[in-house]
Amino acid sequence: MKPFWSFYWVDDIVLVEVDVDDRLQKAEKRLRDEVKLVFGSDGWHEGKFTWSRVFHAVGIDWNIPDEYITVPQRKIDKL
């Protein structure tokens, strides 16, 4: 398995990682570290975010409890 590297600049962000050992926790930490790198140590304010498990972000509908996402056809067409 290759190490993850998420320093890619794109117009849409979708991070997909395999659930093996502690890889998901490491990927989350890496993402938080990258936000701090780009925006500074004050760039991530845990208290200012409303965390939800069902939400719409980057043009995708996310449902974490039911473990699915819905990708609009226009995004699929871009592939």
C-alpha positions in Angstrom: 0.0 0.0 0.0 1.4 3.4 -1.0 1.6 6.2 1.6 -1.1 8.8 1.2 -0.1 12.2 -0.2 -2.8 14.8 -0.2 -0.9 17.9 -1.3 -2.8 18.1 -4.5 -4.6 21.3 -5.6 -7.9 20.6 -7.4 -11.2 22.3 -7.9 -13.1 19.5 -6.1 -11.8 17.7 -3.0 -12.7 14.1 -2.3 -10.4 12.1 0.0 -10.9 8.4 -0.2 -8.8 6.1 2.0 -8.9 2.4 2.7 -10.0 1.3 6.2 -6.9 -0.7 7.2 -5.5 -0.6 10.7 -5.2 3.0 11.8 -4.9 4.5 8.3 -8.2 6.5 8.5 -7.0 8.2 11.7 -3.6 9.0 10.1 -5.3 10.4 7.0 -7.5 12.7 9.2 -4.5 13.9 11.1 -2.6 14.5 7.8 -5.6 16.6 6.5 -5.7 18.7 9.7 -1.9 19.2 9.5 -2.2 20.4 5.9 -4.9 22.9 6.8 -2.6 24.3 9.5 0.2 24.4 7.0 -1.8 26.3 4.4 -3.8 28.6 6.7 -1.4 28.8 9.7 -1.9 27.4 13.2 -5.1 29.5 13.6 -6.6 28.1 10.3 -8.5 25.2 12.0 -10.9 26.3 14.8 -12.6 23.2 16.1 -15.1 25.3 18.0 -16.2 27.2 14.8 -17.2 24.2 12.8 -20.6 22.5 13.0 -19.8 18.9 12.4 -22.6 16.9 10.9 -22.7 13.3 9.7 -25.2 14.1 6.9 -24.2 17.1 4.8 -23.6 18.6 1.4 -20.0 19.6 0.6 -17.9 20.1 -2.5 -21.0 19.4 -4.6 -21.5 16.0 -3.1 -24.2 14.8 -0.7 -22.6 12.8 2.2 -24.4 10.4 4.5 -21.8 9.0 7.0 -24.1 6.9 9.2 -25.6 5.1 6.2 -22.1 5.0 4.5 -23.0 6.4 1.1 -22.4 9.5 -1.0 -24.5 10.9 -3.8 -22.5 12.4 -6.7 -24.5 14.7 -9.0 -24.6 13.7 -12.7 -22.7 16.9 -13.7 -19.7 15.8 -11.6 -19.8 12.3 -13.1 -19.9 13.9 -16.6 -16.7 15.8 -15.8 -14.8 12.5 -15.4 
